[in-house]
Amino acid sequence: MSDTGDIEQLLRADLRRGEGSETLARRFAEHAAESGAAEVAFATVDTPVGTTSVAATARGVVSVGLPNHPLDDFVERLASEISPRVVEAPGRLDQARRELDEYFSGERKSFDLALDWAFVPGGFYRKVLEATSKLGYGEVMTYGEVARSAGNPRAHRAAGTALGANPLPIVVPCHRIVKAGGGDPGNYGGGRELKQWLLNLESAR
């Protein structure tokens, strides 16, 4: 399928088969995502800690929304900062949803997903998140250590800011960056309790 006319033809065929409105809406979203009429696809994933959202462009996964981030806010940011052509299309995100399911069930230790870094500024912030993305399952690093890995060992506060703005949590595992000295793992975009839950899942602490 290559344009809106093709999508309309498919939907008319679905209508002739007696498909309901919810099915038609879902099919429209899937057809739009597959044809390129939509530039961003999103879906939700049920996890043991709540509903997580995930979105992708043609380049790869662009955002993961943790359970404490409302879906409306997640979609609004995609529409305002990436493209207004956003649709809910779970089929487009089958691989990402499956890998997140496997991670939360303890079956997956690394992700095999292409990433779109569109939400990440360049420079030091990008270096911090790239260094974080290389940290293995069950491993931890302090804020000072990740700042050093990103090329500026004194910038641990800036590293914390970069991690707090991470648009790809779980996949880029910012929960593995902890405070020095043990005990308090530090802040997390999804909340401290979720951070500790993830560390416990990985038996990192």
C-alpha positions as CSV (number, residue, x, y, z in Angstrom):
1,M,0.0,0.0,0.0
2,S,1.4,3.4,-0.9
3,D,-1.2,6.1,-0.3
4,T,-4.5,7.1,1.4
5,G,-6.5,5.8,-1.5
6,D,-5.1,2.3,-1.1
7,I,-5.9,2.4,2.6
8,E,-9.5,3.5,1.9
9,Q,-9.9,0.6,-0.5
10,L,-8.8,-1.8,2.2
11,L,-11.2,-0.3,4.7
12,R,-14.1,-0.6,2.3
13,A,-13.3,-4.2,1.8
14,D,-13.3,-4.7,5.6
15,L,-16.6,-2.8,5.8
16,R,-18.2,-5.2,3.2
17,R,-17.1,-8.1,5.4
18,G,-19.1,-6.6,8.2
19,E,-16.2,-5.5,10.4
20,G,-17.1,-3.4,13.4
21,S,-16.0,0.2,14.0
22,E,-13.3,-0.7,16.5
23,T,-11.8,-3.3,14.1
24,L,-12.0,-0.7,11.3
25,A,-10.2,1.9,13.4
26,R,-7.5,-0.6,14.3
27,R,-7.1,-1.7,10.6
28,F,-6.9,1.9,9.5
29,A,-4.1,2.6,12.0
30,E,-2.2,-0.6,10.9
31,H,-2.6,0.2,7.2
32,A,-1.5,3.8,7.8
33,A,1.6,2.7,9.7
34,E,2.5,0.1,7.1
35,S,2.0,2.5,4.1
36,G,4.0,5.4,5.6
37,A,0.9,7.6,5.9
38,A,1.6,7.7,9.6
39,E,5.1,8.7,10.7
40,V,4.9,7.5,14.3
41,A,3.3,4.3,15.6
42,F,2.6,3.6,19.2
43,A,1.3,0.8,21.4
44,T,0.9,-0.2,25.0
45,V,2.3,-3.2,26.9
46,D,0.9,-4.6,30.1
47,T,3.7,-5.3,32.6
48,P,3.9,-6.4,36.2
49,V,4.4,-2.8,37.2
50,G,1.7,-1.2,35.1
51,T,1.0,-0.2,31.5
52,T,4.1,0.8,29.5
53,S,3.9,2.7,26.2
54,V,6.3,2.3,23.3
55,A,6.5,4.3,20.0
56,A,8.6,3.9,16.8
57,T,9.4,5.8,13.6
58,A,10.8,4.2,10.5
59,R,14.2,4.5,12.0
60,G,13.4,2.6,15.2
61,V,12.0,2.8,18.7
62,V,11.8,6.5,19.6
63,S,10.2,6.5,23.0
64,V,9.2,4.3,25.9
65,G,6.7,5.6,28.4
66,L,6.8,4.3,31.9
67,P,3.6,3.4,33.9
68,N,3.6,6.8,35.7
69,H,3.5,8.7,32.4
70,P,-0.1,9.1,31.1
71,L,-0.7,7.8,27.6
72,D,-2.2,11.1,26.5
73,D,0.9,13.0,27.5
74,F,3.1,10.3,25.8
75,V,1.1,10.7,22.5
76,E,1.0,14.5,22.7
77,R,4.7,14.7,23.0
78,L,5.2,12.4,19.9
79,A,2.7,14.6,17.9
80,S,4.2,17.9,18.9
81,E,7.9,17.0,18.7
82,I,8.2,14.2,16.2
83,S,5.2,14.3,13.8
84,P,1.4,15.0,14.1
85,R,0.9,11.8,12.0
86,V,0.7,9.4,15.0
87,V,-1.4,6.3,15.1
88,E,-1.9,3.4,17.5
89,A,-0.6,0.4,15.6
90,P,0.4,-2.5,17.8
91,G,1.3,-4.7,14.8
92,R,4.0,-2.3,13.8
93,L,5.5,-2.7,17.3
94,D,5.3,-6.5,17.7
95,Q,9.0,-7.0,18.2
96,A,9.4,-4.2,20.7
97,R,6.3,-5.3,22.7
98,R,7.5,-8.9,22.7
99,E,11.0,-8.0,23.9
100,L,9.6,-5.8,26.6
101,D,7.3,-8.7,27.7
102,E,10.3,-11.0,27.8
103,Y,12.4,-8.5,29.8
104,F,9.7,-8.0,32.4
105,S,9.2,-11.7,32.8
106,G,12.9,-12.2,33.4
107,E,13.5,-14.0,30.1
108,R,15.4,-11.3,28.2
109,K,18.7,-9.7,29.2
110,S,19.3,-7.4,26.2
111,F,17.3,-5.7,23.5
112,D,17.7,-6.2,19.8
113,L,15.8,-3.1,18.7
114,A,16.8,-0.3,16.3
115,L,16.6,3.0,18.1
116,D,15.7,6.5,16.9
117,W,17.5,9.1,19.0
118,A,15.3,12.0,17.8
119,F,14.4,13.0,21.4
120,V,18.0,13.0,22.6
121,P,20.1,16.2,22.3
122,G,23.6,15.8,20.9
123,G,26.9,16.3,22.8
124,F,27.3,15.2,26.4
125,Y,23.7,14.1,26.9
126,R,23.9,11.7,23.9
127,K,27.2,10.4,25.1
128,V,25.8,9.6,28.6
129,L,22.9,7.7,27.1
130,E,25.1,5.8,24.7
131,A,27.4,4.8,27.5
132,T,24.3,3.7,29.5
133,S,23.0,1.6,26.6
134,K,26.2,-0.5,26.8
135,L,25.8,-1.4,30.4
136,G,25.0,-5.1,30.8
137,Y,22.1,-6.8,32.5
138,G,22.6,-6.9,36.3
139,E,25.5,-4.4,36.1
140,V,25.4,-1.0,37.8
141,M,27.5,2.2,37.4
142,T,27.5,5.4,39.5
143,Y,26.6,8.8,38.1
144,G,30.3,9.8,38.3
145,E,31.4,6.7,36.4
146,V,28.9,7.2,33.6
147,A,30.0,10.9,33.4
148,R,33.6,9.7,33.1
149,S,32.5,7.2,30.4
150,A,30.9,10.1,28.5
151,G,34.1,12.1,28.7
152,N,33.6,14.5,31.6
153,P,34.2,12.9,35.0
154,R,33.2,16.0,36.9
155,A,29.8,16.3,35.3
156,H,27.9,13.8,37.4
157,R,25.0,16.3,38.0
158,A,24.7,16.8,34.2
159,A,24.8,13.1,33.7
160,G,21.9,12.8,36.2
161,T,20.0,15.4,34.2
162,A,20.6,13.5,31.0
163,L,19.4,10.2,32.5
164,G,16.4,11.9,34.0
165,A,15.4,13.0,30.5
166,N,16.0,9.6,28.9
167,P,13.2,9.0,26.3
168,L,14.1,5.3,26.1
169,P,14.0,3.9,29.6
170,I,14.3,0.1,30.1
171,V,15.8,-0.2,26.5
172,V,18.5,2.3,27.4
173,P,18.7,1.1,31.0
174,C,19.1,4.3,33.1
175,H,17.9,2.4,36.1
176,R,21.3,0.8,36.2
177,I,23.0,4.1,37.1
178,V,23.0,4.5,40.9
179,K,24.3,6.7,43.6
180,A,27.8,6.0,44.9
181,G,28.0,4.2,48.3
182,G,25.1,1.8,47.9
183,G,21.8,2.0,49.7
184,D,19.8,4.7,48.0
185,P,19.8,3.9,44.2
186,G,18.9,7.5,43.3
187,N,16.2,9.2,41.4
188,Y,14.3,7.7,38.4
189,G,11.8,9.0,35.9
190,G,9.5,6.2,36.8
191,G,9.9,6.7,40.5
192,R,12.4,5.3,43.0
193,E,10.2,2.2,43.8
194,L,10.2,1.2,40.1
195,K,14.0,1.7,39.9
196,Q,14.5,-0.6,42.8
197,W,12.1,-3.1,41.4
198,L,14.0,-3.2,38.1
199,L,17.3,-3.6,40.0
200,N,15.8,-6.4,42.0
201,L,14.5,-8.0,38.8
202,E,18.1,-8.1,37.5
203,S,19.5,-9.0,40.9
204,A,21.8,-6.1,40.6
205,R,21.5,-5.0,44.2
